[in-house]
Amino acid sequence: MDLKNKQRIALSTYFFLSGICFASWASRIPTIKAFFGFNDAELGTVLLAMPISSLIGLPISGWLVSKFDSRKPLIASFIVFSIALFFIGYATTPFWFVVAVCVFSFCMRILNISINTQSITLQKKFDKSIVGSFHGLWSVGGLFGVLFSTFMIKMHVSMQIHLLVVSVLTLIISIYTYQFTLKKDKSTTGNKIVLGKPDPFILYLGLLIFFAAICEGGMFDWSGIYFKEVIKEDIFTYGYLSFMTCMALSRFFSDKLMQEIGLEKTYVFSASLVTLGILTAIVFPYFWPALIGFCLVGFGTAAIFPMTFALAGTSKKYSPGMAISIITTYAIVGMLIGPPLIGYLSHALGLKNAFYLFVFVGLSFIPISKAFFRYQAKHNL
């Protein structure tokens, strides 16, 4: 096997492991809520810990991928990431739980920028688009994580044992895979943020990522609670499972979809699916309609992150690592606002009504993407 395919498999493994770990945490949020006795507003406040710690990690991650090859911060963050997941399961007070979540989120930010920097660099070695497949494997990892979580819940296995198993396996596999990652990918130019008037190219992409983060983050954190408290389903991971399954399947076809209908139409198509899916789950709050609705949201959100990251990698002003780091700021703000806002809206208006926020988010992709492509055409970017 040639080197570039070994590197692709190694990078795919990291995307897959990242998806498993995140889904293992997110699928246990209802368990955590019940364990600590949080109401929706309190849970929303606790969830603020993740985006705040990610925001702290952002300038550090941007500096790391500009100072070193991205593989070094990747392996360091993955090791601490898996250890933090273990401590989330074993935290016995809200304080230590928040500390564990902060470390988990901080490391997730560094590893996400590192693996996305590697993916854009590796893409240059291939004639066909491969970025979407990496994000697809993240979703498959998430799907596997939710399936494993569902099995653990059905078998009445404690959250502590569940997260311990995931943590140990992640630690072992990530250390072994490190030897096959891409080397010498540090960019020599475009590694400094240019202060002043915002670059419209990055601004539009950042706004797309911002709304995508609100949607994905909200679904990750609240889909299980929606199925537990609105749909009244005992196996509350079914909603999250359907969302992740459809997102994973769609991401493997997103590269082909983008090639067939173009990026601009893909954004509009994605927006339509997200809006229709959420409205279905809200208007018909029953098991099968909600399940189908969450599936549509999964299909709709699938292409937005990989498509937008790929576009950011074509920036003429910044290196791929720095461009991703900048637009990731918008994602963090989306994560900062989205899940907690759902919690506060739910506490005031009910969870079903709070989900109308996602309808607004879905519709927002259309005008922003159209503005971006108009700017791109005007300036021949």
Stockholm file with secondary structure:
# STOCKHOLM 1.0

chainA/1-381         MDLKNKQRIALSTYFFLSGICFASWASRIPTIKAFFGFNDAELGTVLLAMPISSLIGLPISGWLVSKFDSRKPLIASFIVFSIALFFIGYATTPFWFVVAVCVFSFCMRILNISINTQSITLQKKFDKSIVGSFHGLWSVGGLFGVLFSTFMIKMHVSMQIHLLVVSVLTLIISIYTYQFTLKKDKSTTGNKIVLGKPDPFILYLGLLIFFAAICEGGMFDWSGIYFKEVIKEDIFTYGYLSFMTCMALSRFFSDKLMQEIGLEKTYVFSASLVTLGILTAIVFPYFWPALIGFCLVGFGTAAIFPMTFALAGTSKKYSPGMAISIITTYAIVGMLIGPPLIGYLSHALGLKNAFYLFVFVGLSFIPISKAFFRYQAKHNL
#=GR chainA/1-381 SS CCHHHHHHHHHHHHHHHHHHHHHHHHTTHHHHHHHHTCCHHHHHHHHTHHHHHHHHHHHHHHHHHHHSCTHHHHHHHHHHHHHHHHHHHHCCSHHHHHHHHHHHHHHHHHHHHHHHHHHHHHHTTCSSCCHHHHHHHHHHHHHHHHHHHHHHHHTTCCHHHHHHHHHHHHHHHHHHHGGGSCCSCCCSSSCSCCCSSCCHHHHHHHHHHHHHHHHHHHHHHHHHHHHHHTSCCSSTHHHHHHHHHHHHHHHHHHHHHHHHHCHHHHHHHHHHHHHHHHHHHHHSCSHHHHHHHHHHHHHHHTTHHHHHHHHHTTCSSSCHHHHHHHHHHHHHHHHHHHHHHHHHHHHHHCHHHHTHHHHHHHHHHHHHHHHHHHHHHHTTC
#=GC SS_cons         CCHHHHHHHHHHHHHHHHHHHHHHHHTTHHHHHHHHTCCHHHHHHHHTHHHHHHHHHHHHHHHHHHHSCTHHHHHHHHHHHHHHHHHHHHCCSHHHHHHHHHHHHHHHHHHHHHHHHHHHHHHTTCSSCCHHHHHHHHHHHHHHHHHHHHHHHHTTCCHHHHHHHHHHHHHHHHHHHGGGSCCSCCCSSSCSCCCSSCCHHHHHHHHHHHHHHHHHHHHHHHHHHHHHHTSCCSSTHHHHHHHHHHHHHHHHHHHHHHHHHCHHHHHHHHHHHHHHHHHHHHHSCSHHHHHHHHHHHHHHHTTHHHHHHHHHTTCSSSCHHHHHHHHHHHHHHHHHHHHHHHHHHHHHHCHHHHTHHHHHHHHHHHHHHHHHHHHHHHTTC
//
